Amino acid sequence: MENVLGLRCIQCGKELAPEPGVYTCPACGSKAGIMDVIYDYSAINKITSREKLSQSKDYSIFRYLLFLPIHPETPRPHLRVGWSPLYKPPGLGKQLGMSNLYIKDDGQNPTASLKDRASIIAVVKAVEEKAPTVSCSSTGNAASSLAGSAAAMGLKSVIFVPSRAPQGKVAQLLIFGAKVISVQGSYEDTFRLSAEAIERFGWYNRNAAINPYLVEGKKTVALEIAEQFHWEVPDWVVLSVGDGCTIAGVWKGFKDLYQAGWIERLPKIVGVQSTGCCPLVDAFLENRPWQPAEENTLADSIAVGVPRNPDKALRAVCESGGTMIAVPDEEILEAMRELGRTSGIFGEPAGVTGMAGLKALVKQGVIGADEKVVAIVTGNGLKDVKNAIAAVGEPIKVEPSLDELMGKL
């Protein structure tokens, strides 16, 4: 990997070679010593450019191969991950009073969430490290994405999910042939058990808060946004936050492009959580260290009371000059309805939490009506049909009679 210089600890700055099995800083420990992948931008620019990239016919995350920490010759799954559509829905913009609102619909990835971007990197790295089995803990999306990518790559997967994981996501896991461990406890319990099992059995660790390579997959959503805007970045990028890995990846993507000289400025980043589980929002707004929180939200994918990548998440918001906000579950369900009815885009609760936060920030005047904003929908609504029905209600039930139909329309 001539494009990769190494790994750098975000706490102490120590740099390490990108060796197999090296994920966290040995000096700072596995919890604090989260690493960043650092690149040789001069080497990248000698091989490729924005102009050369425009000629690429690879409409997946691998069009950005030189910005990824994988060997070019390593086999990759056949699944098409990335290059999700960037829409400008006029109905939604009018509803919110915004003239430059865009939606990045990552629910159109193979297993219907942004997490596919990280998982496809995980299975490629697992092949590089000759690991036959991959594993992670997840509230659902990371799990199903890993199981799908592992199946496509011919690897085994062992997935740990909390008992509250939606059935739609569990069904995906089982269809993809994963060995599914339903932990009768919280996400924190699930993460801890997975970490112990991964260490005990030597499985490849897909947990994004531990493995620095997975954020690199997630950052490709930012690379796509920049290219889809012809390298003129938006003013704001808004998305939901759970563990903090995805928002960290978005910021990392824009920073990589900026440091490589491919974009001239950086956007502001907004992180949104539910008021039922908002440890990072509270820490940001109160300017204090984060504290564990209850997991009382229907947005299961971001119901993370003990976030595993808090430092990178908070750094992304602070460095970008952005902000954070928490919204109640009722507003998340309303965002599901509005997005669907005005745009034809079906997002799960966690996937549209960013939209709910955006609406609140526009009302508060934090985000201007004419500013260019991208809201990332991180997951498809079919993953959580129960809450979709809760958002819109049951269908009209009638007997097979036109007279009865006329009376209920």
C-alpha positions as CSV (number, residue, x, y, z in Angstrom):
1,M,0.0,0.0,0.0
2,E,2.2,2.8,-1.3
3,N,-0.6,5.3,-0.7
4,V,-0.7,4.6,3.1
5,L,2.0,6.0,5.4
6,G,0.7,4.3,8.5
7,L,-1.6,4.7,11.5
8,R,-1.7,7.6,13.9
9,C,-3.1,7.6,17.4
10,I,-5.7,10.4,17.9
11,Q,-4.7,10.7,21.5
12,C,-0.9,10.7,21.7
13,G,0.0,11.1,18.0
14,K,2.1,7.9,18.0
15,E,2.5,6.5,14.5
16,L,2.6,2.8,13.7
17,A,3.1,0.7,10.6
18,P,-0.1,-0.8,9.1
19,E,0.7,-4.3,10.2
20,P,-1.9,-7.2,10.4
21,G,-3.6,-7.2,13.8
22,V,-2.6,-3.6,14.7
23,Y,-5.8,-1.6,15.3
24,T,-5.3,0.5,18.4
25,C,-2.4,2.4,20.1
26,P,-0.5,0.1,22.5
27,A,0.5,3.1,24.6
28,C,-3.1,4.4,25.0
29,G,-5.0,1.1,25.1
30,S,-7.9,-0.2,23.1
31,K,-10.5,2.3,24.5
32,A,-8.6,5.5,24.1
33,G,-6.0,4.6,21.5
34,I,-8.2,4.9,18.4
35,M,-6.1,5.2,15.3
36,D,-6.4,7.2,12.0
37,V,-5.1,5.9,8.7
38,I,-2.7,8.5,7.2
39,Y,-2.0,8.8,3.5
40,D,0.7,10.0,1.2
41,Y,-1.2,12.6,-0.7
42,S,1.7,13.4,-3.0
43,A,1.9,9.7,-4.0
44,I,-1.9,9.7,-4.7
45,N,-1.7,12.8,-6.8
46,K,1.1,11.4,-8.9
47,I,-1.1,8.4,-9.9
48,T,-4.6,9.9,-10.1
49,S,-6.5,13.2,-10.2
50,R,-10.1,14.5,-10.3
51,E,-9.9,14.5,-14.1
52,K,-8.7,10.9,-14.3
53,L,-11.4,9.8,-11.8
54,S,-14.1,11.3,-14.0
55,Q,-13.2,8.7,-16.7
56,S,-13.6,5.8,-14.3
57,K,-16.4,3.3,-15.1
58,D,-16.2,1.8,-11.6
59,Y,-19.3,3.2,-9.8
60,S,-18.6,1.8,-6.4
61,I,-16.4,2.8,-3.5
62,F,-13.4,1.3,-5.3
63,R,-13.4,4.2,-7.8
64,Y,-11.5,5.8,-4.8
65,L,-9.1,2.9,-4.5
66,L,-6.1,5.2,-3.8
67,F,-7.9,6.8,-0.9
68,L,-8.5,3.3,0.7
69,P,-6.1,1.2,2.8
70,I,-6.2,-2.0,0.8
71,H,-3.9,-3.7,-1.7
72,P,-5.1,-3.2,-5.3
73,E,-4.6,-6.8,-6.1
74,T,-6.7,-8.2,-3.2
75,P,-9.9,-9.9,-4.3
76,R,-13.1,-8.0,-3.6
77,P,-16.7,-9.0,-3.2
78,H,-18.8,-8.7,-6.4
79,L,-21.4,-6.5,-4.6
80,R,-21.8,-3.0,-5.8
81,V,-21.3,-0.8,-2.7
82,G,-21.4,2.9,-2.9
83,W,-22.2,5.6,-5.5
84,S,-25.6,6.0,-4.0
85,P,-27.8,8.7,-5.5
86,L,-27.8,12.3,-4.5
87,Y,-31.2,13.8,-5.0
88,K,-32.6,17.4,-4.8
89,P,-36.3,16.7,-3.9
90,P,-38.3,19.8,-4.7
91,G,-41.2,18.8,-2.5
92,L,-39.1,18.3,0.6
93,G,-37.2,21.5,0.0
94,K,-40.5,23.4,-0.3
95,Q,-41.8,21.7,2.8
96,L,-38.8,22.8,4.9
97,G,-38.4,26.2,3.2
98,M,-35.0,25.3,1.8
99,S,-33.8,26.1,-1.7
100,N,-30.6,23.9,-1.8
101,L,-31.5,20.8,0.1
102,Y,-30.1,17.4,-1.1
103,I,-30.6,13.9,0.1
104,K,-27.9,11.2,-0.1
105,D,-29.8,8.0,-0.1
106,D,-27.4,5.3,1.3
107,G,-30.3,3.0,1.8
108,Q,-29.7,1.8,-1.7
109,N,-26.5,-0.1,-0.9
110,P,-26.7,-3.9,-1.2
111,T,-27.9,-4.6,2.4
112,A,-29.7,-1.3,2.5
113,S,-27.5,0.8,4.7
114,L,-24.4,3.0,4.7
115,K,-22.6,0.3,6.8
116,D,-22.0,-1.7,3.7
117,R,-19.1,0.8,3.0
118,A,-17.3,-0.3,6.1
119,S,-18.1,-4.0,5.9
120,I,-16.8,-4.5,2.4
121,I,-13.5,-3.0,3.5
122,A,-13.6,-5.4,6.5
123,V,-13.9,-8.5,4.4
124,V,-11.1,-7.3,2.0
125,K,-8.8,-6.8,5.0
126,A,-9.8,-10.1,6.4
127,V,-8.7,-11.8,3.2
128,E,-5.4,-9.8,3.3
129,E,-4.9,-11.1,6.9
130,K,-5.9,-14.6,6.0
131,A,-8.8,-14.7,8.5
132,P,-11.6,-17.2,7.5
133,T,-14.1,-15.7,10.0
134,V,-15.3,-12.1,10.5
135,S,-17.2,-10.9,13.5
136,C,-18.8,-7.8,15.0
137,S,-21.4,-6.5,17.5
138,S,-24.2,-4.3,16.1
139,T,-27.6,-2.9,16.7
140,G,-28.5,-4.3,13.2
141,N,-27.1,-2.5,10.2
142,A,-23.4,-3.2,10.6
143,A,-24.3,-6.8,11.4
144,S,-26.4,-7.4,8.2
145,S,-23.8,-5.6,6.1
146,L,-21.0,-7.7,7.4
147,A,-22.9,-10.9,6.9
148,G,-23.8,-9.9,3.3
149,S,-20.3,-8.9,2.4
150,A,-18.8,-12.0,4.1
151,A,-21.2,-14.3,2.1
152,A,-20.2,-12.6,-1.1
153,M,-16.5,-13.1,-0.2
154,G,-16.9,-16.7,0.9
155,L,-16.1,-16.0,4.5
156,K,-17.9,-17.1,7.7
157,S,-19.5,-14.5,10.0
158,V,-20.4,-14.5,13.6
159,I,-22.7,-11.7,14.6
160,F,-23.7,-10.4,18.0
161,V,-26.9,-8.3,18.3
162,P,-28.9,-7.1,21.3
163,S,-32.2,-8.8,21.8
164,R,-34.1,-5.6,20.7
165,A,-32.6,-5.8,17.1
166,P,-35.5,-5.5,14.6
167,Q,-36.6,-8.7,13.0
168,G,-36.0,-7.4,9.5
169,K,-32.3,-7.0,10.3
170,V,-32.1,-10.4,12.0
171,A,-33.7,-12.0,9.0
172,Q,-31.0,-10.5,6.8
173,L,-28.3,-12.0,9.0
174,L,-29.8,-15.5,8.9
175,I,-30.4,-15.3,5.1
176,F,-26.8,-14.4,4.6
177,G,-25.7,-17.5,6.6
178,A,-24.3,-15.8,9.6
179,K,-24.1,-17.4,13.0
180,V,-26.3,-15.0,15.0
181,I,-25.8,-14.5,18.7
182,S,-28.8,-12.6,20.3
183,V,-27.5,-11.2,23.5
184,Q,-30.1,-10.7,26.2
185,G,-28.9,-7.3,27.3
186,S,-27.9,-3.8,26.2
187,Y,-25.7,-2.8,23.3
188,E,-22.9,-2.3,25.8
189,D,-23.3,-5.9,26.9
190,T,-23.4,-7.1,23.3
191,F,-20.2,-5.2,22.4
192,R,-18.4,-6.5,25.4
193,L,-19.2,-10.1,24.7
194,S,-18.3,-9.8,21.1
195,A,-14.9,-8.3,22.0
196,E,-14.2,-11.2,24.4
197,A,-15.2,-13.8,21.8
198,I,-13.2,-12.1,19.0
199,E,-10.1,-12.2,21.1
200,R,-10.7,-15.7,22.3
201,F,-11.3,-17.2,18.9
202,G,-9.1,-15.0,16.7
203,W,-11.9,-13.8,14.4
204,Y,-11.3,-10.7,12.2
205,N,-12.7,-7.7,14.2
206,R,-15.2,-5.6,12.2
207,N,-16.1,-3.4,15.1
208,A,-15.6,0.0,13.6
209,A,-14.7,1.7,16.8
210,I,-11.7,-0.6,17.2
211,N,-10.7,-1.2,13.6
212,P,-9.4,2.1,12.0
213,Y,-9.7,0.7,8.4
214,L,-13.5,0.6,8.6
215,V,-13.9,4.4,9.0
216,E,-12.0,4.6,5.7
217,G,-14.9,2.7,4.0
218,K,-17.5,5.0,5.6
219,K,-15.6,8.1,4.4
220,T,-16.3,7.2,0.8
221,V,-19.8,8.7,1.2
222,A,-18.1,12.1,1.6
223,L,-15.9,11.5,-1.5
224,E,-19.0,10.7,-3.5
225,I,-20.8,13.8,-2.3
226,A,-17.8,16.0,-3.3
227,E,-17.6,14.4,-6.7
228,Q,-21.4,14.5,-7.3
229,F,-21.2,18.2,-6.6
230,H,-18.3,18.6,-9.1
231,W,-15.9,19.1,-6.1
232,E,-17.9,22.1,-4.8
233,V,-18.7,20.9,-1.3
234,P,-22.0,21.8,0.5
235,D,-22.2,24.2,3.4
236,W,-23.5,21.6,5.8
237,V,-23.6,17.8,5.9
238,V,-26.2,16.4,8.4
239,L,-26.5,12.8,9.7
240,S,-27.4,10.7,12.6
241,V,-24.9,9.6,15.3
242,G,-24.7,6.4,17.3
243,D,-21.2,5.0,18.1
244,G,-19.7,8.0,16.3
245,C,-17.9,6.0,13.6
246,T,-19.9,7.2,10.6
247,I,-19.8,10.9,11.4
248,A,-16.0,10.5,12.0
249,G,-15.7,8.8,8.6
250,V,-17.6,11.6,6.8
251,W,-15.3,14.2,8.3
252,K,-12.2,12.1,7.5
253,G,-13.3,11.9,3.8
254,F,-13.6,15.6,3.4
255,K,-10.3,16.2,5.2
256,D,-8.5,13.7,3.0
257,L,-9.8,15.5,-0.1
258,Y,-8.9,18.9,1.3
259,Q,-5.3,17.8,2.2
260,A,-4.9,16.2,-1.2
261,G,-5.9,19.6,-2.8
262,W,-9.1,18.2,-4.4
263,I,-11.5,20.5,-2.7
264,E,-11.0,24.2,-1.6
265,R,-12.9,24.2,1.6
266,L,-14.6,22.0,4.2
267,P,-18.3,21.7,5.1
268,K,-19.7,22.0,8.6
269,I,-20.9,18.7,10.1
270,V,-24.1,18.2,12.1
271,G,-24.6,15.2,14.3
272,V,-28.1,14.3,15.4
273,Q,-29.2,11.9,18.1
274,S,-32.5,11.0,19.7
275,T,-33.4,12.7,23.0
276,G,-33.9,9.1,24.3
277,C,-30.2,8.4,23.9
278,C,-27.9,11.4,23.3
279,P,-24.7,11.1,25.3
280,L,-22.6,12.8,22.6
281,V,-25.1,15.7,22.0
282,D,-25.2,16.4,25.7
283,A,-21.4,16.3,25.9
284,F,-21.1,18.7,23.0
285,L,-23.7,21.2,24.1
286,E,-22.6,21.2,27.7
287,N,-18.9,21.3,26.8
288,R,-18.0,18.4,29.0
289,P,-16.8,14.8,28.8
290,W,-19.5,12.4,27.6
291,Q,-21.3,10.2,30.1
292,P,-23.2,6.9,29.6
293,A,-26.9,7.3,28.7
294,E,-30.0,5.1,28.7
295,E,-31.0,3.6,25.3
296,N,-34.6,4.7,25.2
297,T,-35.2,5.4,21.5
298,L,-37.0,3.5,18.7
299,A,-34.1,4.5,16.4
300,D,-32.3,1.2,17.2
301,S,-29.3,1.8,15.0
302,I,-28.3,4.8,17.0
303,A,-29.4,3.6,20.4
304,V,-25.9,3.5,21.8
305,G,-25.6,4.6,25.4
306,V,-21.9,3.9,25.6
307,P,-20.5,5.2,22.2
308,R,-17.2,3.5,21.2
309,N,-15.9,6.3,19.0
310,P,-16.8,9.5,20.9
311,D,-13.6,11.3,20.5
312,K,-13.5,11.1,16.7
313,A,-17.2,12.0,16.5
314,L,-16.9,15.1,18.7
315,R,-13.7,16.1,16.9
316,A,-15.5,16.0,13.6
317,V,-18.2,18.4,14.7
318,C,-15.8,20.8,16.6
319,E,-13.1,20.9,13.9
320,S,-15.7,21.5,11.2
321,G,-17.4,24.4,13.1
322,G,-20.6,22.4,13.0
323,T,-23.1,21.5,15.8
324,M,-25.1,18.7,17.3
325,I,-28.8,18.4,18.3
326,A,-31.1,15.9,19.8
327,V,-34.7,15.3,18.6
328,P,-37.5,13.3,20.2
329,D,-38.7,10.1,18.6
330,E,-42.0,11.8,17.6
331,E,-40.0,14.1,15.3
332,I,-38.0,11.2,13.9
333,L,-41.3,9.5,12.9
334,E,-42.5,12.7,11.4
335,A,-39.3,12.9,9.4
336,M,-40.0,9.4,8.1
337,R,-43.4,10.5,6.9
338,E,-42.3,13.8,5.4
339,L,-39.4,12.3,3.6
340,G,-41.5,9.5,2.1
341,R,-44.5,11.7,1.1
342,T,-42.5,14.5,-0.4
343,S,-39.5,12.6,-1.9
344,G,-40.4,8.9,-2.4
345,I,-37.5,8.0,-0.1
346,F,-38.1,5.4,2.6
347,G,-35.7,5.7,5.5
348,E,-35.6,3.8,8.8
349,P,-35.8,5.8,12.0
350,A,-32.1,6.1,12.5
351,G,-31.7,6.8,8.9
352,V,-33.9,9.9,9.0
353,T,-32.8,11.2,12.4
354,G,-30.5,13.6,10.6
355,M,-33.5,15.0,8.6
356,A,-35.4,15.5,11.9
357,G,-32.4,17.4,13.3
358,L,-32.0,19.5,10.1
359,K,-35.7,20.6,10.3
360,A,-35.2,21.7,13.9
361,L,-32.0,23.6,13.1
362,V,-33.7,25.4,10.1
363,K,-36.5,26.5,12.5
364,Q,-33.9,27.8,14.9
365,G,-32.1,29.8,12.2
366,V,-28.9,27.9,12.7
367,I,-29.0,26.6,9.1
368,G,-30.0,29.2,6.5
369,A,-32.8,28.6,4.1
370,D,-30.5,29.2,1.1
371,E,-27.5,27.3,2.3
372,K,-26.5,24.1,0.4
373,V,-27.2,21.2,2.7
374,V,-26.8,17.4,2.3
375,A,-28.7,15.1,4.7
376,I,-27.5,11.5,4.6
377,V,-30.2,8.9,4.9
378,T,-28.2,6.0,6.4
379,G,-30.6,3.1,6.2
380,N,-33.7,1.9,4.3
381,G,-37.1,1.8,6.0
382,L,-37.8,-1.8,5.1
383,K,-35.3,-2.7,7.9
384,D,-37.8,-1.6,10.5
385,V,-41.4,-2.0,9.2
386,K,-42.9,-2.0,12.7
387,N,-41.9,1.7,13.3
388,A,-42.8,2.6,9.7
389,I,-46.4,1.5,10.4
390,A,-46.2,3.4,13.8
391,A,-45.3,6.5,11.8
392,V,-48.1,6.3,9.3
393,G,-50.8,4.2,10.7
394,E,-52.6,1.1,9.5
395,P,-54.2,0.7,6.0
396,I,-57.9,1.3,5.4
397,K,-59.7,-2.0,5.8
398,V,-62.8,-2.6,3.8
399,E,-65.0,-5.5,2.6
400,P,-65.0,-6.2,-1.1
401,S,-67.7,-3.7,-1.7
402,L,-67.6,-0.5,-3.7
403,D,-70.3,1.1,-1.5
404,E,-68.2,0.4,1.7
405,L,-65.1,1.7,-0.1
406,M,-66.9,5.0,-1.1
407,G,-67.8,5.5,2.6
408,K,-64.3,5.2,3.8
409,L,-62.4,7.2,1.2
